[in-house]
Amino acid sequence: MSAAPRAPRLGDLLVERGLVRPADVANALSLQAQNGGLLGLNLVRLGALSEAQLLDVLSEQLNLPVLAPEHGPAPERVRAFMDQIGSPLAWWAEREAVAWREEAPADDASAPGRILCAAVQPLDPALAERIAQSSLEPVAFFLAPRSLIEALTDDLSHDQAPGLDPALGGGGADAARLRELAQEAPVIDFVNAVFAEALTRRASDVHVEPYEDRFLVRMRIDGVLTTARSAPRSNFDAVCSRIKLLSGMDIGERRLPQDGRQSIRVSGQEVDLRVSTLPCSWGESIVLRLLGKTSRLPQLSELGVSPQQEAGFLRLAEHPNGVFLITGPTGSGKTTTIYRLLTHLNDGERKIITVEDPVELDLPGVIQVRVRSEIGLTFAAGLRSILRQDPDVIMVGEIRDPETARIAVQAALTGHMVISTVHTNTALAAIPRLLDLGIEDYLLADVLRGVAGQRLIRRLCEDCARPSTSAEAAAHEQAVPAHLRAVAAAEPARWMEPVGCAKCGHSGFRGRLGVYELVPMSPALIAGLRASADEDQLTDAARSEGFLSFADDAFLKARRGQTALTEVHRIAGGGQ
């Protein structure tokens, strides 16, 4: 009689599916030999794969369902069941599990509901034994993400941090102790879980903020801050030290602001981590930016640029000389737009050189220089050296000081095309900004080819957005500014409303798209610049030639069903 086939091992399954590399499994086994722990959890701890990927494979291997967070129990049900069986919360928290009795069936309210148990390790025999001591009813077991268990146990007891030991940290910990705490498994797991959640939810920034008795983890998703986690203040120092250790900061320095950056691996992805700390009343406020390394540059149309706008962008970038400025707030996608323009210009016949802080994406065929202010390689110094490299097109990451502005204008006057960014609220505000930086109006009028501005607004979730009712659509049409109605009438209306579903986090929005202002320098605008016209006068002159503001572009995108009118008012001020 042949032996039954052995079930495939977890490591083999993960490698077979391409989720991890054999070297990752070897590293996790080495860590397991040193410190114990399960292979899958060690792989997550090492950043080789995400917890969600692990749970999917474990579900198939163990033939157990995964409990989705939206289907998790109410804390009151967990507490009621634990009180019923006389089991302390600490016992369950230590085993990273919860149990509860589900609601009675609708057709028989007198019948007791099933007993359910969700755990990180549902096959732990202690869980079944503990329930069996008080009830002989069958138990349905589920795999559960650690974050779900942590959230439930934290709701039930504010005296215990999710997944962390209350003894960790403390205001008096010295640098050596903080370094030890940063290497503790619960701290590593907590920080890794925050990073993985940020990537899963597409957060652009993560804020870790200490207060008197708690600290919050908040994430900026599609431009809006939402609270993701809360934990006791006593654990903050250990978490802070872990983040500072990962980003190459001085753990012992807590009195001065610091900046750090490092490449790390999270959920199997290579990620650039940028961190800023700021001393505050209850510790250090930490803001992290996680940038996934990608070699794919989106097309302008994917960013929300219309065909007419794309043609205008390309015309301005293709000038043989001059200055083309793109404006917008931090994080509005200016660099991505410029990279796409440089890719278009990179035809093998132009010498293209950039000076950036930092270089965010490798562009084949383009010479890219990273600013290093600490050794004197500033934007201005880099730009001076670039002029001796016989360039055709120069990209300056940002014009932020008079010297850089002056050299950029001089480069344009000597036959180079200069593309750069300026931080202003509107496209035309770039003109007074350069004048404030000491550029004479007659020089600027000679070299400026055009200005563009961009912002980001939230995109409606494609899975749950619904068409507007006839009454809603009629009200939306009335909200369209009068000067825009002739342009809007050229295409059919497709107003949509946000709803909310699991895929968009019940916000009704998923992802962002750009809204743009594009202003080529016409003879009328050049004349206005030479006559020292202010921004309002320049805007009036541009509008007479078909200029569309951020609000105008946002209204058109809402009318096409790409975003909601509420988002237009939130971001663009409703056209005012």
FENGI-V825830 format. One record per pair of residues at least 6 apart in sequence whose C-alpha atoms are under 6 Angstrom apart, sorted by sequence separation. I is the first residue (numbers start at 0). J is the second residue. D is the distance in whole Angstrom. If there is no record, write none. Layout:
# FENGI-V825830
I:J:D
I:J:D
This chain:
# FENGI-V825830
13:19:6
14:20:6
43:49:6
58:64:6
208:214:5
218:224:5
263:269:6
264:270:6
277:283:5
370:376:6
398:404:6
499:505:4
503:509:5
557:563:5
567:573:6
103:110:6
208:215:5
218:225:5
263:270:5
276:283:6
277:284:5
370:377:5
499:506:5
557:564:6
103:111:5
153:161:6
207:215:6
217:225:5
262:270:6
276:284:6
499:507:4
103:112:4
207:216:5
217:226:4
262:271:4
276:285:5
498:507:5
102:112:5
206:216:6
217:227:5
240:250:6
261:271:6
262:272:6
275:285:6
497:507:4
101:112:5
206:217:5
216:227:6
248:259:6
261:272:5
275:286:5
358:369:6
100:112:6
101:113:6
149:161:4
205:217:6
216:228:5
247:259:6
260:272:5
274:286:6
357:369:6
100:113:6
205:218:5
215:228:6
246:259:5
260:273:4
274:287:4
352:365:6
356:369:6
27:41:5
100:114:4
204:218:6
215:229:5
246:260:5
259:273:6
273:287:6
351:365:5
352:366:5
353:367:5
354:368:5
355:369:5
356:370:5
553:567:6
27:42:6
99:114:6
204:219:5
214:229:6
246:261:5
259:274:5
273:288:5
352:367:6
353:368:6
354:369:6
355:370:6
99:115:6
202:218:6
203:219:6
214:230:6
258:274:6
272:288:6
98:115:6
202:219:5
213:230:6
258:275:5
272:289:5
98:116:4
202:220:5
213:231:4
214:232:5
257:275:6
271:289:6
80:99:5
97:116:6
212:231:6
213:232:4
257:276:5
271:290:5
97:117:6
212:232:5
256:276:5
270:290:6
77:98:6
96:117:6
256:277:5
270:291:5
550:571:5
77:99:5
96:118:4
163:185:5
270:292:6
397:419:6
76:99:6
95:118:6
115:138:6
117:140:6
119:142:6
162:185:6
269:292:6
392:415:6
394:417:6
396:419:6
397:420:5
398:421:6
95:119:6
114:138:5
115:139:5
116:140:5
117:141:5
118:142:5
119:143:5
254:278:6
379:403:5
391:415:5
392:416:5
393:417:5
394:418:5
395:419:5
397:421:6
426:450:6
550:574:4
117:142:6
118:143:5
392:417:6
394:419:6
426:451:5
117:143:6
426:452:4
425:452:6
467:494:6
467:495:5
466:495:4
467:496:6
465:495:6
465:496:5
464:496:6
516:548:5
464:497:5
516:549:6
464:498:6
515:549:6
401:436:5
463:498:6
514:549:6
514:552:6
351:390:6
514:553:6
350:390:5
353:393:6
350:391:5
351:392:5
352:393:5
353:394:4
354:395:5
355:396:5
349:391:6
351:393:6
353:395:6
460:507:6
460:508:5
84:133:6
459:508:4
460:509:5
458:508:5
459:509:6
458:509:6
458:510:5
458:511:5
457:511:4
458:512:6
456:511:5
181:237:5
456:512:6
180:237:5
455:512:6
455:513:5
181:240:6
454:513:6
181:241:4
454:514:5
453:514:6
453:515:5
452:515:6
169:233:5
452:516:5
494:558:5
168:233:6
451:516:5
493:558:6
495:560:5
168:234:5
451:517:4
492:558:5
493:559:5
494:560:5
167:234:6
492:559:6
493:560:5
496:563:6
168:236:5
450:518:5
168:237:5
449:518:6
160:230:5
449:519:4
160:231:6
210:281:5
449:520:5
209:281:6
448:520:5
66:141:6
65:141:6
208:284:5
64:141:5
65:142:5
66:143:5
74:151:6
174:251:5
63:141:6
65:143:6
207:285:5
206:285:6
206:286:5
205:286:6
444:525:6
205:287:5
204:287:6
204:288:5
441:529:6
440:529:6
321:411:5
320:411:6
320:414:5
324:418:6
326:420:5
328:422:6
320:415:5
321:416:5
322:417:5
323:418:5
324:419:5
325:420:5
326:421:5
327:422:5
320:416:4
322:418:6
324:420:5
326:422:6
327:423:6
319:416:6
326:423:6
326:426:6
459:561:6
458:561:6
459:562:5
458:562:5
331:454:5
322:446:6
331:455:6
321:446:5
322:447:5
323:448:6
325:450:6
327:452:6
321:447:6
322:448:6
323:449:5
324:450:5
325:451:5
326:452:5
327:453:5
321:448:6
323:450:6
325:452:5
303:512:5
302:512:6
303:513:5
302:513:6
49:266:4
46:264:5
48:266:4
46:265:4
47:266:6
48:267:4
46:266:5
47:267:4
46:267:6
221:457:6
221:510:6
